[in-house]
Amino acid sequence: MIRFLKALVLLPVAVLVVLLAVANRSPVTLSLDPFSREAPEFAVQLPLFAVIFAAVMVGVVIGGAATWLAQGKHRRARRAFRREVSQLRSEAERLRAQSRTGSTLPSLPPSQTPTF
């Protein structure tokens, strides 16, 4: 079912991409020199669809990198929570093993006794 839905979405997208490439195959000059239109230092003749696809790919990469960097604090917090869970589980296991052997739990000092 998922394969069918994926094909249902990707097939029209692929058709649109091919139509865009066929309709925009005439060469354009890509120049990175803003000062000289007649004799640019660096200019390349490319089909227009290649320029469009390259711009989209660069946008996707920049957007993905920005998202990955923005989510760094969430990944760091998740790692800290996993470490804390691991420590709490090991402490719970230690206390269970200690209660099974019959030893008493350590009592709190009078200054830390909870009052309700």
Secondary structure as UniProt FT lines:
FT   HELIX           2..23
FT   STRAND          27..31
FT   STRAND          43..47
FT   HELIX           48..70
FT   HELIX           72..100
FT   TURN            101..102
FT   HELIX           110..112
//
